């Protein structure tokens, strides 16, 4: 990171944000390490740190290894008990809300079946937020620092409105505006769920220290999150990443979007399970009741499943290869049913290894998501923490 010179008060705020973001991401650092990384003078770092300690935001904790024979430096870290953030994730089946400390550690979690429609979902979010506040008694004590909300669909550029979500039947739901009526003093940010999950992996998961990353979530639908040059890329009007609705079969199954043969109709769990059930009947095999049974059969080499999974593998390879050719990310992260199938992952690696990319695709560029299905929740909270600790757009990393 680089220090930014200019108006003294603005410069102090930006440099403070630089220090906080660095500690938030790296964990423990000494004053000297902060000075080296940020290029701020030792005197400036010491003054900023003393202010942050006085505000109970940063705390001294133990020692850092010394380079030479001198005295070990004191370690600094964000005070995890200096406040809390609330993360809320809207999924296709459940709404999950959680209270997290300033280290991003979960303190309490709540889960309920998700509703649909603007009015019902808005009320459900409000109740989830209130449950979190009641659990920690945060509203009165003033320790709630912000609320991060992750939702499927298109989110406006301001991070306030769910413009459209087919799964939850939402349209132009300004959830930030509605929550502000009941909680006027709490910062609120709304993110696309795949972008939130991608940010979690980039910030503290398998994609940490990578400057570009693609994230795919494959369950009832397909979500794609994109990190370019260390920033979330949402595209024009927030509509980037809708890769699941690229058509691959002109006469394929009807998709929720109204078109036929989208990628989602081949590799997502509802369509894949249905296809396997139809195939089982035709082959006079036991009908699988769940994806767990389907995956077990595939792992055990059930012959009747091979044509189904060959098509899934070809479609998945095409989707991943197209995304790689378009953006050439350092890392590609996958979250979904395929991570429960070692055989499928091996075969996907094998297909990508021989695909004619301009630059060879090495095995270490593809990884399972470290946060699993909790990625969107973690990312919403992490994004809120980053916003609290400073405006990253003003800081050059």
C-alpha positions in Angstrom: 0.0 0.0 0.0 1.1 3.6 -0.6 0.5 6.5 1.7 -1.4 9.4 0.1 -0.3 13.0 0.7 -2.7 16.0 0.7 -5.1 17.7 3.0 -3.9 16.8 6.6 -7.3 15.5 7.9 -8.0 13.5 4.7 -4.5 12.2 4.7 -4.9 11.0 8.3 -8.2 9.3 7.5 -6.7 7.5 4.5 -3.6 6.4 6.3 -5.7 5.2 9.2 -7.8 3.2 6.8 -4.6 1.8 5.2 -3.4 0.6 8.6 -6.8 -0.9 9.6 -7.3 -2.7 6.3 -3.8 -4.1 6.5 -4.3 -5.4 10.1 -7.7 -6.7 9.2 -6.3 -8.8 6.4 -3.0 -9.9 7.8 -3.9 -10.4 11.4 -0.9 -9.5 13.6 1.8 -7.1 12.6 4.3 -4.9 14.4 4.6 -1.1 14.0 7.7 -1.6 12.0 6.1 -4.1 9.7 3.2 -1.7 9.1 5.6 1.1 8.3 7.5 -1.1 5.8 4.4 -2.3 4.0 2.5 1.0 3.9 5.6 3.2 3.3 4.4 5.4 6.1 7.0 6.8 8.5 7.6 5.1 11.8 6.4 8.3 13.6 3.2 8.5 11.6 2.4 4.8 12.2 3.1 5.2 16.0 0.7 8.2 16.2 -2.0 6.4 14.2 -1.7 3.2 16.3 -1.9 5.1 19.6 -5.1 6.8 18.4 -6.6 3.4 17.4 -5.6 1.8 20.7 -7.3 4.7 22.6 -10.4 4.1 20.5 -10.3 0.4 21.5 -10.1 -0.6 17.8 -6.5 -1.9 17.9 -4.9 -3.8 20.7 -1.3 -4.9 21.6 -1.0 -8.7 21.8 2.3 -10.6 22.4 5.4 -10.2 20.3 6.5 -10.5 16.7 9.7 -12.3 15.7 12.7 -10.0 15.5 14.9 -9.9 12.4 18.2 -9.5 14.2 19.4 -9.9 17.8 17.4 -6.9 19.1 14.3 -6.8 21.3 11.2 -8.4 19.8 8.6 -6.0 18.5 5.1 -5.8 20.1 2.4 -7.3 17.9 -0.7 -5.4 17.0 -4.1 -6.6 15.9 -7.7 -5.5 15.5 -9.5 -5.8 18.8 -11.9 -8.5 18.0 -14.2 -7.4 20.8 -14.2 -3.8 19.7 -17.5 -4.3 17.9 -19.6 -6.6 15.8 -21.0 -6.9 12.3 -24.0 -8.8 11.2 -24.0 -10.9 8.0 -27.3 -12.0 6.3 -27.3 -14.4 3.4 -30.4 -15.0 1.3 -30.2 -18.5 -0.3 -32.6 -20.4 -2.6 -33.9 -22.3 0.5 -32.7 -20.6 3.6 -32.0 -17.2 5.1 -28.9 -17.4 7.4 -28.0 -14.5 9.7 -25.0 -14.3 12.0 -23.2 -12.1 14.4 -19.4 -11.8 13.8 -16.7 -10.1 15.8 -14.2 -7.8 14.2 -12.0 -10.8 13.3 -14.8 -12.2 11.3 -15.4 -15.0 13.8 -19.0 -16.2 14.2 -20.6 -15.5 17.6 -24.2 -16.5 16.9 -26.0 -17.9 13.9 -29.7 -18.2 12.9 -31.3 -20.1 10.1 -34.9 -20.0 8.7 -36.7 -21.1 5.5 -36.6 -18.3 3.0 -39.7 -16.5 1.8 -40.3 -15.0 -1.6 -41.6 -11.7 -2.9 -40.6 -8.2 -1.9 -42.7 -7.7 1.2 -42.2 -11.1 2.7 -38.4 -11.1 2.2 -38.0 -7.6 3.5 -39.8 -8.4 6.7 -37.8 -11.6 7.0 -34.5 -9.7 6.7 -35.7 -7.1 9.3 -36.7 -9.9 11.8 -33.3 -11.7 11.2 -31.5 -8.4 11.9 -33.5 -7.8 15.0 -32.8 -11.4 16.3 -29.1 -10.7 15.9 -29.3 -7.4 17.7 -31.4 -9.0 20.5 -28.9 -11.8 20.9 -25.9 -9.5 21.5 -27.8 -6.5 22.9 -25.9 -4.5 20.4 -28.2 -1.7 19.5 -28.3 0.0 22.9 -24.5 -0.5 23.5 -23.6 0.9 20.1 -21.3 -2.0 19.3 -22.9 -3.0 16.0 -20.7 -1.5 13.3 -22.6 -2.6 10.2 -24.8 -5.0 8.4 -23.7 -6.9 5.2 -26.4 -8.6 3.1 -25.8 -11.1 0.3 -28.6 -11.9 -2.1 -28.9 -13.8 -5.4 -29.6 -11.8 -8.5 -28.7 -8.3 -9.7 -27.7 -5.7 -7.1 -27.5 -2.0 -8.0 -24.1 -0.2 -8.0 -24.9 1.6 -4.7 -25.2 -1.6 -2.8 -28.8 -0.8 -1.7 -31.3 -2.5 -4.0 -32.0 -6.0 -5.1 -32.9 -5.1 -8.7 -34.0 -8.6 -9.7 -33.9 -12.1 -8.3 -35.7 -14.8 -10.1 -35.3 -17.4 -7.4 -36.8 -15.1 -4.7 -39.2 -13.3 -6.9 -37.8 -9.9 -6.0 -37.8 -6.7 -8.1 -36.4 -3.3 -7.2 -36.4 -4.1 -3.5 -34.4 -1.3 -1.8 -33.7 -3.2 1.4 -31.2 -0.6 2.7 -33.8 2.1 2.6 -36.4 0.0 4.4 -33.9 -1.1 7.1 -32.8 2.5 7.6 -36.3 3.4 8.8 -35.9 1.1 11.8 -32.1 1.2 12.2 -31.0 4.7 11.1 -27.6 4.6 12.6 -26.3 1.3 11.2 -24.3 1.2 8.0 -25.8 -1.3 5.6 -24.4 -2.8 2.4 -26.1 -5.2 -0.1 -24.0 -7.5 -2.3 -24.6 -10.2 -4.9 -24.2 -13.5 -3.2 -21.6 -14.9 -5.6 -19.6 -11.7 -5.5 -19.7 -11.8 -1.7 -18.5 -15.4 -1.7 -15.8 -14.6 -4.2 -14.7 -11.7 -2.0 -14.5 -14.0 1.1 -12.2 -16.4 -0.8 -10.1 -13.6 -2.2 -9.8 -11.8 1.2 -9.1 -14.7 3.5 -9.7 -18.0 1.7 -8.0 -20.0 -1.0 -7.7 -17.0 -3.2 -5.8 -14.8 -0.7 -2.9 -12.9 -2.3 -4.3 -13.5 -5.8 -5.1 -10.4 -7.8 -7.6 -12.1 -10.1 -10.0 -14.9 -9.4 -13.2 -16.5 -10.7 -15.7 -18.1 -8.3 -18.5 -20.5 -9.3 -21.3 -21.6 -7.1 -23.3 -24.5 -8.5 -26.4 -25.7 -6.6 -30.0 -25.0 -7.6 -28.6 -22.3 -9.9 -25.2 -21.1 -11.0 -23.6 -18.0 -9.6 -20.2 -16.5 -10.7 -18.2 -14.0 -8.8 -15.3 -12.1 -10.5 -12.3 -10.5 -8.8 -10.1 -8.4 -11.2 -7.0 -6.5 -9.9 -8.1 -7.1 -6.3 -11.6 -5.6 -6.8 -15.0 -7.1 -7.3 -16.1 -6.8 -10.9 -19.9 -6.4 -11.2 -20.2 -5.2 -14.8 -22.6 -2.8 -16.3 -25.6 -2.3 -14.0 -24.3 -5.1 -11.8 -25.2 -7.9 -14.2 -21.8 -9.6 -14.6 -21.5 -13.3 -13.8 -24.8 -14.6 -15.2 -22.9 -17.4 -16.9 -25.6 -20.0 -16.0 -27.9 -18.7 -18.7 -25.6 -19.3 -21.7 -27.4 -21.7 -24.0 -25.7 -25.0 -24.7 -28.6 -27.0 -26.2 -31.1 -25.6 -28.7 -33.7 -28.1 -27.7 -32.7 -28.6 -24.1 -34.8 -28.5 -20.9 -36.8 -25.3 -20.1 -34.8 -23.1 -17.7 -36.3 -20.8 -15.0 -35.3 -17.8 -17.1 -37.7 -19.0 -19.8 -35.1 -20.2 -22.4 -34.3 -23.7 -23.3 -30.9 -25.5 -22.8 -29.1 -23.1 -20.5 -26.0 -24.4 -18.8 -28.1 -24.4 -15.6 -30.3 -27.1 -17.1 -27.4 -29.5 -17.4 -25.2 -29.1 -14.3 -27.3 -27.8 -11.5 -28.7 -30.1 -8.8 -32.4 -30.0 -9.6 -31.9 -30.7 -13.3 -29.1 -33.2 -12.8 -31.1 -35.2 -10.2 -34.2 -35.2 -12.4 -32.1 -36.4 -15.4 -30.6 -39.2 -13.3 -34.0 -40.3 -12.1 -35.3 -40.5 -15.7 -32.2 -42.4 -16.7 -32.6 -44.8 -13.8 -36.1 -45.6 -14.8 -35.2 -46.3 -18.4 -32.3 -48.5 -17.2 -34.5 -50.3 -14.7 -32.2 -49.2 -11.8 -33.1 -48.0 -8.3 -34.4 -44.4 -8.4 -32.0 -42.1 -6.6 -33.7 -39.9 -4.1 -30.9 -37.3 -3.6 -27.7 -36.0 -5.1 -25.8 -37.9 -2.4 -27.1 -41.1 -3.9 -26.3 -39.9 -7.4 -22.8 -39.0 -6.4 -22.3 -42.3 -4.6 -23.4 -44.3 -7.7 -21.0 -42.3 -9.9 -18.1 -42.8 -7.5 -18.9 -46.5 -7.5 -18.8 -46.7 -11.3 -22.5 -47.3 -12.0 -22.6 -47.8 -15.8 -26.1 -46.2 -16.3 -24.8 -42.9 -14.9 -21.8 -42.6 -17.2 -23.7 -40.9 -20.2 -25.3 -38.4 -17.9 -22.0 -37.4 -16.2 -20.1 -37.3 -19.5 -22.5 -34.6 -20.7 -22.2 -32.8 -17.3 -18.4 -33.0 -17.5 -18.3 -31.7 -21.1 -20.6 -28.8 -20.2 -18.7 -27.9 -17.1 -15.4 -28.0 -19.0 -16.8 -25.7 -21.7 -18.1 -23.2 -19.1 -14.8 -23.1 -17.2 -12.6 -23.0 -20.3 -14.7 -20.2 -21.8 -14.3 -18.2 -18.6 -10.6 -18.8 -18.4 -10.1 -17.8 -22.1 -12.0 -14.6 -21.5 -10.5 -13.4 -18.3 -7.4 -15.6 -17.6 -7.7 -15.5 -13.8 -4.9 -16.6 -11.5 -7.3 -18.9 -9.7 -10.6 -20.5 -10.2 -12.7 -21.5 -7.2 -15.6 -23.9 -7.3 -18.3 -24.4 -4.6 -21.0 -27.0 -5.2 -22.0 -30.6 -5.5 -18.9 -31.6 -7.5 -16.6 -31.0 -4.5 -18.3 -34.1 -3.0 -17.2 -36.2 -5.9 -13.4 -36.7 -6.1 -13.8 -38.6 -9.3 -15.6 -35.7 -11.1 -12.9 -33.2 -9.9 -10.2 -35.5 -11.2 -11.9 -35.8 -14.5 -12.4 -32.0 -14.7 -8.7 -31.4 -13.9 -7.8 -33.9 -16.7 -10.1 -32.2 -19.2 -8.6 -28.7 -18.4 -5.1 -30.0 -18.5 -5.4 -31.0 -22.2 -7.6 -28.1 -23.3 -5.8 -25.8 -25.8 -5.5 -22.7 -23.7 -3.0 -20.1 -24.8 -1.2 -20.6 -21.5 -1.3 -24.1 -20.0 -3.7 -24.5 -17.1 -1.9 -26.0 -14.1 -3.7 -28.0 -11.5 -3.1 -25.5 -8.7 -5.2 -22.9 -10.4 -8.4 -24.8 -9.6 -9.5 -25.2 -6.0 -12.6 -26.0 -3.9 -14.0 -23.1 -1.9 -12.7 -22.9 1.6 -15.9 -21.4 3.1 -18.3 -23.9 1.4 -21.9 -22.8 1.4 -21.1 -20.1 4.1 -19.1 -18.1 1.6 -21.8 -15.5 0.8 -22.4 -15.0 4.5 -18.7 -14.6 5.3 -18.2 -12.3 2.3 -21.1 -10.0 3.2 -19.6 -9.6 6.7 -16.1 -9.3 5.4 -17.1 -6.7 2.9 -18.8 -4.7 5.6 -15.7 -4.9 7.8 -13.6 -3.6 5.0 -16.0 -0.7 4.4 -15.9 0.1 8.2 -12.1 0.0 8.2 -11.7 2.4 5.3 -12.6 3.1 1.6 -10.4 0.7 -0.3 -11.0 2.6 -3.5 -8.8 5.4 -2.1 -5.9 3.0 -1.2 -3.5 1.6 -3.8 -2.4 -1.8 -2.8 
